[in-house]
Structures are given as structure tokens and as C-alpha cells.
Amino acid sequence: MERLLNKHEHALRANAKKKEAGAQHPERDVQCRYRDSQKQVLMADRMRKIEIVNRIAAETGLTKVKAEEAVDAILEEIKDGLQRGEPVTLRRFGSLQVREKRARMGRNPNTGEEAGIPARRIVRFKSGKHFKEAVNDSSYAQR
């Protein structure tokens, strides 16, 4: 038990030191580090579904439960349309469509052995003009 407590205290102290040091990447606030095949990869903070729900609730005056139901309903409709093979177009944002990928032969990178890659369906997103402009416009991003 004492050993577990010491590990927990050590982790808390390490996190406190990181917070005191501030941002570790000058252009963005980095909160996580993952080790990936002998390289440290910095992961920037991401917007998650719950953050979208909270923003919608705050901007519209809906409860968080109703905002989450709305977000879930929108995502479910997009998913259902794509499953049926229908393209989904969201004006001023972009379009999503399903594309068929044919079966092909690939190679195992470790052994060089040939391996069959089965046919599959992928989702392609094409951003709209207004969406591209909003992402590339620095004054818009600082709102």
C-alpha cells in the first residue's frame, strides 16, 4: 500500500512540475506526451464531443442533456446517410461521401510477404469554401 501511495505522490509531483513549467511547445498548449517507437510525440489538446455539447448548451440556452441529444441526433443522421451510401452535404462546412476501395495486394513491412488487402468503404471529407477560409483566417481563429 505504501509503495502505491509513493507512486501516486510521485505522479502528482511530476504533474505539478509540468504545470509550473508552462506550455512546452511555443505555438500551442501541449498537455499530453506519448511514447511511440522510441520517439516522443506531442499531442495538442483536442476538442471532444463533450466540449462541443457544452458550447452548444452555453450559446443556445439548452440544457446539457438536450444539447447532447441534439449532437447525437446529428451525428447519427450523418452516419446513417453514409451507411446508405448517400453523400452528406453541410453548406458552408463541407461534404462527406463514401468511396469504394478495391481489393489489392500489399506487403507486410516487417517480413516483405505479400498480403491481400480486402475491398472496403472509406469516408471522404471535402471541406467547403467558407470552412477553409475560416480555418485559414487568423482573425477568425482568435475569436
C-alpha positions, 0 to 999 in steps of 0.5 A, a space after each residue: 500500500 505504501 509503495 502505491 501511495 509513493 507512486 501516486 505522490 510521485 505522479 502528482 509531483 511530476 504533474 505539478 512540475 509540468 504545470 509550473 513549467 508552462 506550455 512546452 511547445 511555443 505555438 500551442 498548449 501541449 498537455 499530453 506526451 506519448 511514447 511511440 517507437 522510441 520517439 516522443 510525440 506531442 499531442 495538442 489538446 483536442 476538442 471532444 464531443 463533450 466540449 462541443 455539447 457544452 458550447 452548444 448548451 452555453 450559446 443556445 440556452 439548452 440544457 446539457 442533456 438536450 444539447 447532447 441529444 441534439 449532437 447525437 441526433 446529428 451525428 447519427 443522421 450523418 452516419 446513417 446517410 453514409 451507411 446508405 451510401 448517400 453523400 452528406 452535404 453541410 453548406 458552408 462546412 463541407 461534404 462527406 461521401 463514401 468511396 469504394 476501395 478495391 481489393 489489392 495486394 500489399 506487403 507486410 513491412 516487417 517480413 516483405 510477404 505479400 498480403 491481400 488487402 480486402 475491398 472496403 468503404 472509406 469516408 471522404 471529407 471535402 471541406 467547403 469554401 467558407 470552412 477553409 477560409 475560416 480555418 485559414 483566417 487568423 482573425 477568425 481563429 482568435 475569436 
